[in-house]
Amino acid sequence: MGAIRRAKIPMYECTVTIHLEDDLEPLYIKLCQKLKLPYEAGSMAGAVITAQVDHYHFLLSTQHLNHNTIGHELHHLVINIMKDRGIKLNGR
């Protein structure tokens, strides 16, 4: 089992659970099944799962842990948090 941390983001009233795993697929499938979300099995470097509008899962593979993967998944996390709060991002 990999490392797990929780980060509270008071400004947006949410919590992010950060998972670092050697193999993300089993955890990804487990979370998707638990939350009744559709999923595609396969190798992945990272993922963001919205459990509720106040709780997100940020998954990173230790095999692909680099600034590109972290930045890419953080982008997805920010987009999900903003979208769930009705904030439109215009890309500027």
Backbone bond lengths (Angstrom), bond angles and torsions (degrees), N, CA, C in turn:
res aa  C-N    CA-C-N  psi(-1)  N-CA   C-N-CA  omega(-1)  CA-C   N-CA-C  phi
1 M - - - 1.443 - - 1.514 109.77 -
2 G 1.315 115.89 140.64 1.447 121.28 -177.40 1.518 112.84 -87.94
3 A 1.304 115.40 -173.66 1.451 121.95 -179.48 1.520 111.20 -78.63
4 I 1.318 115.65 143.86 1.456 121.55 178.14 1.524 108.16 -131.82
5 R 1.313 115.89 131.11 1.470 122.29 176.32 1.515 108.16 -135.00
6 R 1.300 116.12 152.81 1.457 121.05 174.05 1.516 108.74 -117.53
7 A 1.314 114.97 137.83 1.457 121.17 177.21 1.518 108.27 -126.07
8 K 1.321 115.93 126.47 1.461 120.54 175.75 1.520 108.30 -91.10
9 I 1.325 115.22 139.60 1.458 121.54 176.75 1.535 106.30 -120.34
10 P 1.342 116.14 85.89 1.466 120.26 -174.24 1.530 113.99 -58.43
11 M 1.315 117.58 -35.83 1.463 120.51 -178.15 1.531 112.07 -57.96
12 Y 1.334 116.65 -34.39 1.462 121.30 -179.29 1.525 112.03 -110.53
13 E 1.321 116.18 10.31 1.460 122.60 176.44 1.523 112.56 50.18
14 C 1.336 115.22 52.87 1.465 119.00 178.84 1.522 110.57 -145.86
15 T 1.309 114.06 168.15 1.460 122.71 178.16 1.517 108.16 -126.18
16 V 1.329 115.36 141.29 1.457 121.67 176.06 1.522 107.51 -117.06
17 T 1.321 116.13 124.39 1.459 120.81 173.41 1.516 107.00 -95.85
18 I 1.328 115.88 121.96 1.465 122.23 -176.75 1.522 108.59 -101.44
19 H 1.321 115.79 124.41 1.471 122.00 -179.41 1.527 108.89 -116.50
20 L 1.316 117.15 128.47 1.464 123.03 171.23 1.516 107.40 -113.64
21 E 1.312 116.85 117.53 1.463 121.74 -175.70 1.523 110.39 -133.57
22 D 1.330 116.29 148.07 1.459 120.37 173.95 1.528 110.37 -66.93
23 D 1.328 116.23 -40.71 1.466 122.50 179.30 1.524 107.78 -129.01
24 L 1.308 116.97 111.13 1.465 121.49 -175.96 1.521 114.35 -76.41
25 E 1.318 116.99 -26.14 1.467 120.08 -170.88 1.528 113.97 -53.80
26 P 1.349 120.38 -49.27 1.476 118.69 -179.15 1.535 113.07 -60.32
27 L 1.326 117.28 -42.30 1.467 120.82 179.14 1.526 110.74 -67.13
28 Y 1.321 116.65 -43.77 1.466 121.95 179.21 1.523 110.57 -57.92
29 I 1.316 117.09 -48.18 1.466 121.46 179.80 1.524 110.40 -63.42
30 K 1.333 116.89 -44.09 1.464 121.40 -179.67 1.532 111.17 -60.13
31 L 1.341 117.09 -47.13 1.467 120.42 179.77 1.522 111.48 -64.64
32 C 1.327 116.78 -43.49 1.474 119.90 179.70 1.517 111.44 -63.17
33 Q 1.324 117.53 -41.72 1.458 120.34 178.51 1.529 110.95 -65.25
34 K 1.334 115.84 -43.52 1.469 120.50 179.64 1.524 111.25 -60.97
35 L 1.324 116.83 -38.88 1.464 121.92 -177.61 1.534 112.81 -91.75
36 K 1.341 115.40 1.39 1.471 121.90 -179.76 1.525 111.70 57.58
37 L 1.329 115.33 45.83 1.457 122.37 178.13 1.522 109.94 -106.59
38 P 1.318 118.05 147.22 1.470 119.75 175.27 1.530 109.51 -70.10
39 Y 1.303 115.99 151.12 1.463 119.77 -180.00 1.514 110.08 -152.26
40 E 1.326 114.64 159.43 1.453 122.07 173.55 1.518 107.00 -120.96
41 A 1.306 116.12 122.92 1.461 120.54 179.07 1.522 109.34 -74.02
42 G 1.304 115.30 151.33 1.457 120.28 178.31 1.511 111.04 150.97
43 S 1.301 115.49 170.69 1.450 121.30 -179.69 1.530 110.12 -68.40
44 M 1.329 116.11 138.47 1.454 119.81 179.95 1.524 110.40 -148.03
45 A 1.323 115.10 153.21 1.459 121.18 179.06 1.520 110.96 -91.99
46 G 1.329 116.19 -27.43 1.454 120.58 -179.12 1.508 110.83 -171.57
47 A 1.324 115.45 169.17 1.466 120.77 178.75 1.520 109.19 -163.28
48 V 1.318 115.29 157.09 1.461 122.48 172.84 1.520 106.85 -125.93
49 I 1.318 115.79 128.79 1.463 121.50 -179.73 1.523 108.25 -122.84
50 T 1.318 116.26 129.10 1.460 121.11 175.61 1.516 108.12 -90.12
51 A 1.342 115.93 111.72 1.460 120.33 178.00 1.523 109.65 -81.01
52 Q 1.320 115.53 -45.27 1.461 124.66 175.69 1.522 105.53 -151.26
53 V 1.314 117.37 170.66 1.466 118.30 -179.05 1.525 112.04 -67.71
54 D 1.315 117.31 -9.10 1.463 119.30 176.60 1.534 112.82 -116.38
55 H 1.338 116.79 12.45 1.466 120.13 -179.84 1.536 110.49 -149.89
56 Y 1.319 114.42 124.47 1.465 121.71 -178.52 1.521 109.28 -125.66
57 H 1.329 115.73 149.68 1.468 122.09 173.57 1.521 107.91 -110.90
58 F 1.321 115.72 126.80 1.469 123.90 -179.12 1.523 106.13 -113.06
59 L 1.325 117.41 107.16 1.461 122.59 -174.71 1.519 110.48 -106.07
60 L 1.319 115.91 131.16 1.459 121.57 176.72 1.523 109.74 -132.17
61 S 1.319 115.70 138.76 1.458 121.58 176.55 1.527 109.18 -87.40
62 T 1.319 116.92 132.74 1.463 120.30 176.97 1.529 110.81 -66.89
63 Q 1.336 116.54 -20.66 1.460 121.10 179.27 1.535 112.15 -73.68
64 H 1.325 116.87 -21.52 1.465 121.97 -176.63 1.523 111.53 -125.02
65 L 1.315 116.85 28.68 1.456 121.28 -174.90 1.524 110.49 -78.98
66 N 1.325 115.73 99.62 1.462 121.35 177.56 1.525 108.41 -150.92
67 H 1.328 115.67 172.52 1.467 119.17 -175.59 1.531 112.77 -62.45
68 N 1.309 118.26 -30.86 1.466 120.65 179.37 1.531 111.61 -66.62
69 T 1.327 116.16 -47.08 1.467 120.36 -179.28 1.521 110.73 -67.29
70 I 1.325 116.77 -44.65 1.467 120.03 179.76 1.527 110.03 -60.33
71 G 1.329 117.41 -47.83 1.461 121.61 179.58 1.515 112.56 -61.47
72 H 1.327 116.19 -41.52 1.463 121.32 -179.56 1.529 110.69 -62.44
73 E 1.326 116.26 -48.21 1.468 119.83 -178.22 1.523 111.66 -71.33
74 L 1.337 117.94 -33.25 1.469 120.37 175.02 1.530 110.46 -62.63
75 H 1.322 115.69 -37.83 1.472 120.13 176.72 1.527 109.96 -58.42
76 H 1.333 117.08 -47.25 1.468 120.87 178.56 1.531 110.62 -61.54
77 L 1.326 116.60 -41.64 1.464 120.83 179.84 1.525 110.93 -61.26
78 V 1.315 117.27 -48.34 1.467 121.52 179.89 1.531 110.59 -61.35
79 I 1.322 117.09 -44.50 1.468 120.86 178.79 1.530 110.23 -58.80
80 N 1.336 117.51 -45.95 1.469 121.01 -179.52 1.525 111.35 -62.83
81 I 1.329 117.20 -45.21 1.466 120.76 -179.79 1.527 110.21 -61.71
82 M 1.321 117.17 -46.34 1.463 120.54 -178.94 1.532 111.40 -65.40
83 K 1.326 116.48 -45.47 1.469 121.24 -179.44 1.525 111.01 -59.54
84 D 1.335 116.60 -42.93 1.463 120.62 -179.41 1.524 112.42 -66.21
85 R 1.313 117.00 -17.33 1.464 120.93 179.16 1.526 112.23 -105.22
86 G 1.320 116.07 9.10 1.452 120.90 176.86 1.519 114.60 73.61
87 I 1.334 116.47 20.97 1.456 121.16 179.52 1.520 108.17 -94.42
88 K 1.327 116.24 121.78 1.464 120.64 179.00 1.510 109.82 -88.95
89 L 1.298 115.91 132.12 1.468 121.62 177.06 1.514 107.34 -103.80
90 N 1.330 116.87 129.52 1.454 119.25 -177.73 1.522 113.29 -103.11
91 G 1.312 117.87 4.51 1.468 120.65 176.47 1.506 115.22 80.52
92 R 1.293 118.03 7.27 1.463 121.29 -179.71 1.489 111.54 -101.75
